[in-house]
């Protein structure tokens, strides 16, 4: 029921937690977890004609997060008995759910891989703040250009002063 689980105290899924799920998955079965902002790598909404939950639709999918890429599982698999047809592949989301098991699957490049499998309690869309990386790159280049121009001006002024001193010294010697 709503409010029965303190989601704020549930651990957030990160690389270390996924490694722990691989090592001691049975210890974590049924434990609540929070999903940080992650990207849907694949999602599909399936009608369920007969099921004990009496849910009209199930949302199933794959998700990834930049923090998980270098860990033991770059993706996770999930199922949610929630009708969230507003989610599509490539969208970002946050969620609360429960770990169920480690699932073997065949990745696109062949072989066999393992991904943690979760049953989601809630799933919400997440809108990341749009930051254009080019703005930072051009800002850095502009600051660098100003520094180079200032250093060039200082060097030219110093050389001009030394040239005047040298001309004065040459006149004095004549």
C-alpha positions in Angstrom: 0.0 0.0 0.0 1.0 3.6 -0.4 3.2 4.9 2.3 4.2 1.4 3.6 7.7 1.8 2.2 10.1 4.7 3.0 11.4 5.3 -0.4 13.7 8.1 0.8 15.7 5.6 2.8 15.9 3.0 0.1 19.3 2.7 -1.6 19.8 4.3 -5.1 21.0 2.0 -7.8 24.6 2.6 -8.6 27.6 0.6 -9.8 28.4 -0.7 -6.3 24.9 -1.8 -5.7 24.7 -3.7 -9.0 28.0 -5.4 -8.2 26.5 -6.5 -4.8 23.4 -7.7 -6.6 25.6 -10.0 -8.7 27.5 -11.3 -5.8 24.6 -11.8 -3.3 21.4 -11.5 -5.4 19.3 -13.7 -3.1 20.1 -11.5 -0.1 18.6 -8.5 -2.0 15.5 -10.2 -3.4 12.4 -8.1 -2.7 14.4 -5.1 -1.3 13.2 -1.6 -2.3 15.5 0.5 -4.5 15.4 3.9 -6.1 16.4 4.5 -9.7 18.3 7.7 -10.4 17.6 9.5 -13.7 18.2 6.9 -16.3 17.5 6.5 -20.0 15.0 4.0 -21.5 16.9 1.8 -23.9 13.8 -0.1 -24.9 10.2 0.0 -23.6 7.0 -1.7 -24.7 3.5 -1.7 -23.3 1.8 -5.1 -23.5 -1.8 -5.8 -22.8 -2.3 -8.6 -20.3 -5.4 -10.6 -21.1 -5.2 -12.8 -17.9 -3.1 -12.1 -14.9 -3.4 -12.2 -11.1 -2.7 -8.5 -10.7 -5.7 -7.6 -12.9 -3.5 -5.0 -14.6 -4.6 -4.1 -18.0 -1.1 -3.4 -19.3 2.4 -4.1 -18.3 5.3 -1.9 -19.1 8.5 -3.8 -19.8 11.9 -2.5 -20.8 15.6 -1.9 -20.5 17.3 1.0 -18.9 20.8 2.4 -18.8 22.7 5.0 -16.8 26.1 6.5 -17.3 27.1 5.4 -13.8 26.4 1.8 -14.7 28.3 1.6 -18.0 31.7 0.7 -16.4 30.1 -1.7 -13.9 29.3 -5.3 -14.2 26.0 -4.6 -15.9 25.6 -1.6 -18.2 21.8 -2.1 -18.4 19.0 -3.3 -16.2 15.7 -5.0 -17.1 12.4 -4.1 -15.6 8.7 -4.8 -15.6 6.0 -2.5 -14.1 2.3 -3.3 -13.7 1.6 0.4 -14.4 0.0 1.8 -17.5 2.5 4.6 -18.5 2.0 4.9 -22.2 3.7 8.3 -22.1 7.1 6.7 -21.8 9.0 5.9 -25.0 12.5 4.7 -26.0 15.1 7.4 -25.4 13.1 9.1 -22.6 14.5 9.7 -19.2 12.8 8.4 -16.0 13.1 8.0 -12.3 11.5 5.0 -10.5 11.1 3.1 -7.3 11.0 -0.7 -7.4 12.1 -4.0 -6.0 15.0 -6.3 -7.0 13.7 -9.7 -8.2 16.6 -11.6 -9.7 19.6 -11.6 -12.0 18.5 -12.4 -15.6 20.7 -13.9 -18.3 20.1 -12.5 -21.8 21.7 -12.5 -25.3 23.1 -9.0 -26.1 23.1 -7.6 -29.6 26.8 -8.4 -30.2 26.3 -12.1 -29.2 27.2 -14.2 -26.2 25.5 -14.2 -22.9 25.3 -11.3 -20.4 23.5 -10.9 -17.1 21.4 -7.9 -16.0 19.5 -7.2 -12.8 15.7 -7.6 -13.1 13.4 -5.3 -11.2 9.7 -5.0 -10.6 8.8 -1.3 -10.5 6.4 0.2 -8.0 6.3 3.6 -9.6 7.9 5.2 -12.6 8.0 8.9 -13.5 9.3 10.8 -16.5 12.4 12.9 -15.9 13.2 16.0 -17.9 17.0 16.7 -17.8 18.2 20.2 -17.9 19.3 21.0 -21.4 23.0 22.1 -21.3 24.7 22.6 -24.6 28.3 21.3 -24.3 29.3 23.7 -27.1 28.5 26.7 -24.9 31.1 25.6 -22.3 33.7 24.8 -25.1 33.3 28.2 -26.8 33.3 30.0 -23.4 36.6 28.3 -22.6 38.1 29.2 -26.0 36.9 32.8 -25.6 38.6 33.1 -22.1 41.7 31.5 -23.5 41.8 33.9 -26.5 41.5 36.9 -24.1 44.4 35.6 -22.0 46.5 35.2 -25.1 45.6 38.7 -26.3 46.5 40.2 -22.9 49.8 38.4 -22.8 50.6 39.5 -26.4 49.8 43.1 -25.5 52.0 43.0 -22.4 54.9 41.4 -24.4 54.5 44.1 -27.2 54.5 46.9 -24.7 57.6 45.5 -22.9 59.4 45.1 -26.3 58.4 48.6 -27.3 59.8 50.1 -24.1 63.1 48.1 -24.5 63.3 49.3 -28.1 63.0 53.0 -27.0 65.7 52.4 -24.4 68.0 50.8 -27.0 67.4 53.7 -29.4 68.2 56.2 -26.6 71.4 54.3 -25.8 72.5 54.3 -29.5 71.9 58.0 -29.7 73.9 58.6 -26.6 76.8 56.6 -28.0 77.0 58.6 -31.2 
